[in-house]
Amino acid sequence: MPRYEYRCRPCGSIFELNRPMSESSAPAVCPEGHKDTVKLLSTVAVGGSATAPAPSGGPGGGGGCCGGGCCG
């Protein structure tokens, strides 16, 4: 279930709620009970690592610049 971040306008607290995407725009009440809240734009952090495949070096193998050709 997605996690959404909100900020309370009266008290300034920032809090998170787990809720279905269908309820992402529904009003949220802060932990202090205030109803004047705004949903914040959150960034997504993804862990792990990835590596690019090694060029094959043969005909049609790509690599280099400009999709395999040399831009001289």
C-alpha positions, 0 to 999 in steps of 0.5 A: 500500500502506498505511503503518502506524506502530509503537512499540517498547516496549523501546527506544521507537523509532517506525518505519513499515512498508508492508504490506497491510491484511490484515497490519495486525494482524500482529506487527512487529519494530522495526529493532533486532530487538525483537518487543514492538511496538504499532501506533499510531493514525495520522492521515491528512493530505490535501493540496489545497484545496476550495471550496463551490459558490456558491449559485444564488439561484433557487427551490430553490437552497438557501443561507442557513440551515436548508437555504435557509429563514430561521430568523429 
